[in-house]
Amino acid sequence: MLVNSSIVYLTWSVIEDTPSSELLTLTDTGLIRVLLKQIAGKMLLSGEEVCALYDYIGSRTTLIRDIAEFRLTSKTHPNVET
């Protein structure tokens, strides 16, 4: 099952709202679970959607951490070009 666009949008919104330090310190499994819990608190998900979203987030953990690292770097070094 593919993840629909509204779930993808909500996922990235939750990622943006989650502190970078938290995103960087969790294991992959912990990161996925924390994000799933936050998303499930905002939107009712079917079992199939949870499984698909688990795979979606799992395949993007490196990207999520890169974004979190960039956010931290931007805060500590405001002259970093965006």
PyRosetta script that sets phi, psi and omega in degrees:
from pyrosetta import init, pose_from_sequence

init()
pose = pose_from_sequence("MLVNSSIVYLTWSVIEDTPSSELLTLTDTGLIRVLLKQIAGKMLLSGEEVCALYDYIGSRTTLIRDIAEFRLTSKTHPNVET")
pose.set_psi(1, 137.2)
pose.set_omega(1, 176.7)
pose.set_phi(2, -86.9)
pose.set_psi(2, 152.3)
pose.set_omega(2, 177.2)
pose.set_phi(3, -84.9)
pose.set_psi(3, 129.0)
pose.set_omega(3, -177.5)
pose.set_phi(4, -76.5)
pose.set_psi(4, 164.5)
pose.set_omega(4, -172.3)
pose.set_phi(5, -63.5)
pose.set_psi(5, -33.6)
pose.set_omega(5, 179.8)
pose.set_phi(6, -68.5)
pose.set_psi(6, -34.8)
pose.set_omega(6, 176.8)
pose.set_phi(7, -71.1)
pose.set_psi(7, -39.7)
pose.set_omega(7, 177.4)
pose.set_phi(8, -62.1)
pose.set_psi(8, -45.4)
pose.set_omega(8, 178.8)
pose.set_phi(9, -59.8)
pose.set_psi(9, -46.4)
pose.set_omega(9, 179.9)
pose.set_phi(10, -63.9)
pose.set_psi(10, -39.6)
pose.set_omega(10, 179.3)
pose.set_phi(11, -58.1)
pose.set_psi(11, -49.0)
pose.set_omega(11, -178.5)
pose.set_phi(12, -71.1)
pose.set_psi(12, -28.5)
pose.set_omega(12, 174.0)
pose.set_phi(13, -65.9)
pose.set_psi(13, -43.9)
pose.set_omega(13, 178.2)
pose.set_phi(14, -63.6)
pose.set_psi(14, -42.0)
pose.set_omega(14, 178.1)
pose.set_phi(15, -59.6)
pose.set_psi(15, -43.9)
pose.set_omega(15, 179.2)
pose.set_phi(16, -64.5)
pose.set_psi(16, -32.3)
pose.set_omega(16, -178.4)
pose.set_phi(17, -83.3)
pose.set_psi(17, -15.1)
pose.set_omega(17, -179.0)
pose.set_phi(18, -84.0)
pose.set_psi(18, 132.2)
pose.set_omega(18, -179.7)
pose.set_phi(19, -55.9)
pose.set_psi(19, 137.1)
pose.set_omega(19, -179.3)
pose.set_phi(20, -56.9)
pose.set_psi(20, -39.8)
pose.set_omega(20, -178.9)
pose.set_phi(21, -60.5)
pose.set_psi(21, -36.6)
pose.set_omega(21, 178.0)
pose.set_phi(22, -68.6)
pose.set_psi(22, -43.4)
pose.set_omega(22, 179.8)
pose.set_phi(23, -62.1)
pose.set_psi(23, -31.8)
pose.set_omega(23, -176.4)
pose.set_phi(24, -84.8)
pose.set_psi(24, -22.4)
pose.set_omega(24, -174.6)
pose.set_phi(25, -96.3)
pose.set_psi(25, -16.1)
pose.set_omega(25, -178.6)
pose.set_phi(26, -78.8)
pose.set_psi(26, 150.5)
pose.set_omega(26, 169.8)
pose.set_phi(27, -67.7)
pose.set_psi(27, 168.8)
pose.set_omega(27, 178.0)
pose.set_phi(28, -57.4)
pose.set_psi(28, -47.4)
pose.set_omega(28, -179.6)
pose.set_phi(29, -63.3)
pose.set_psi(29, -42.9)
pose.set_omega(29, 178.2)
pose.set_phi(30, -62.2)
pose.set_psi(30, -41.8)
pose.set_omega(30, 178.5)
pose.set_phi(31, -61.0)
pose.set_psi(31, -47.4)
pose.set_omega(31, 180.0)
pose.set_phi(32, -61.7)
pose.set_psi(32, -45.6)
pose.set_omega(32, -178.4)
pose.set_phi(33, -64.2)
pose.set_psi(33, -42.4)
pose.set_omega(33, 179.0)
pose.set_phi(34, -62.1)
pose.set_psi(34, -45.8)
pose.set_omega(34, -180.0)
pose.set_phi(35, -65.9)
pose.set_psi(35, -42.9)
pose.set_omega(35, 178.0)
pose.set_phi(36, -59.9)
pose.set_psi(36, -42.2)
pose.set_omega(36, 179.9)
pose.set_phi(37, -62.4)
pose.set_psi(37, -43.8)
pose.set_omega(37, 179.1)
pose.set_phi(38, -65.3)
pose.set_psi(38, -41.7)
pose.set_omega(38, 179.7)
pose.set_phi(39, -66.1)
pose.set_psi(39, -44.3)
pose.set_omega(39, 179.8)
pose.set_phi(40, -63.7)
pose.set_psi(40, -25.7)
pose.set_omega(40, 176.0)
pose.set_phi(41, -74.1)
pose.set_psi(41, -16.9)
pose.set_omega(41, -178.8)
pose.set_phi(42, -106.3)
pose.set_psi(42, -19.5)
pose.set_omega(42, -175.5)
pose.set_phi(43, -149.6)
pose.set_psi(43, 135.3)
pose.set_omega(43, 176.6)
pose.set_phi(44, -72.0)
pose.set_psi(44, 124.1)
pose.set_omega(44, -178.2)
pose.set_phi(45, -116.1)
pose.set_psi(45, 139.6)
pose.set_omega(45, 173.7)
pose.set_phi(46, -77.0)
pose.set_psi(46, 167.2)
pose.set_omega(46, 176.6)
pose.set_phi(47, -58.4)
pose.set_psi(47, -40.3)
pose.set_omega(47, 178.6)
pose.set_phi(48, -65.0)
pose.set_psi(48, -39.9)
pose.set_omega(48, 179.2)
pose.set_phi(49, -66.2)
pose.set_psi(49, -38.9)
pose.set_omega(49, 177.5)
pose.set_phi(50, -61.8)
pose.set_psi(50, -45.6)
pose.set_omega(50, 179.2)
pose.set_phi(51, -62.2)
pose.set_psi(51, -45.1)
pose.set_omega(51, 179.8)
pose.set_phi(52, -65.0)
pose.set_psi(52, -40.9)
pose.set_omega(52, -179.8)
pose.set_phi(53, -68.9)
pose.set_psi(53, -36.9)
pose.set_omega(53, 175.4)
pose.set_phi(54, -57.2)
pose.set_psi(54, -47.0)
pose.set_omega(54, 179.1)
pose.set_phi(55, -65.7)
pose.set_psi(55, -41.9)
pose.set_omega(55, -179.3)
pose.set_phi(56, -60.6)
pose.set_psi(56, -51.4)
pose.set_omega(56, -179.1)
pose.set_phi(57, -65.9)
pose.set_psi(57, -42.3)
pose.set_omega(57, -179.6)
pose.set_phi(58, -58.7)
pose.set_psi(58, -34.1)
pose.set_omega(58, -179.9)
pose.set_phi(59, -80.1)
pose.set_psi(59, -4.7)
pose.set_omega(59, -177.5)
pose.set_phi(60, -123.5)
pose.set_psi(60, 16.9)
pose.set_omega(60, -177.7)
pose.set_phi(61, -62.0)
pose.set_psi(61, -37.3)
pose.set_omega(61, 178.3)
pose.set_phi(62, -64.1)
pose.set_psi(62, -44.2)
pose.set_omega(62, 177.8)
pose.set_phi(63, -62.7)
pose.set_psi(63, -42.8)
pose.set_omega(63, 179.7)
pose.set_phi(64, -60.2)
pose.set_psi(64, -44.5)
pose.set_omega(64, 179.3)
pose.set_phi(65, -68.6)
pose.set_psi(65, -36.8)
pose.set_omega(65, 176.4)
pose.set_phi(66, -61.0)
pose.set_psi(66, -43.2)
pose.set_omega(66, 178.5)
pose.set_phi(67, -64.0)
pose.set_psi(67, -44.1)
pose.set_omega(67, 179.5)
pose.set_phi(68, -62.4)
pose.set_psi(68, -42.9)
pose.set_omega(68, 178.6)
pose.set_phi(69, -62.2)
pose.set_psi(69, -42.9)
pose.set_omega(69, 178.5)
pose.set_phi(70, -62.6)
pose.set_psi(70, -41.7)
pose.set_omega(70, 179.0)
pose.set_phi(71, -61.5)
pose.set_psi(71, -42.6)
pose.set_omega(71, 177.9)
pose.set_phi(72, -65.0)
pose.set_psi(72, -43.3)
pose.set_omega(72, 179.5)
pose.set_phi(73, -63.4)
pose.set_psi(73, -39.5)
pose.set_omega(73, 179.9)
pose.set_phi(74, -65.0)
pose.set_psi(74, -33.6)
pose.set_omega(74, 179.8)
pose.set_phi(75, -72.7)
pose.set_psi(75, -37.6)
pose.set_omega(75, -176.9)
pose.set_phi(76, -87.5)
pose.set_psi(76, -21.6)
pose.set_omega(76, 178.5)
pose.set_phi(77, -131.9)
pose.set_psi(77, 81.5)
pose.set_omega(77, -173.9)
pose.set_phi(78, -63.9)
pose.set_psi(78, -12.3)
pose.set_omega(78, -179.4)
pose.set_phi(79, -88.0)
pose.set_psi(79, 2.6)
pose.set_omega(79, 177.0)
pose.set_phi(80, -64.9)
pose.set_psi(80, 129.2)
pose.set_omega(80, -177.8)
pose.set_phi(81, -73.2)
pose.set_psi(81, 141.4)
pose.set_omega(81, 178.5)
pose.set_phi(82, -105.3)
pose.dump_pdb("model.pdb")
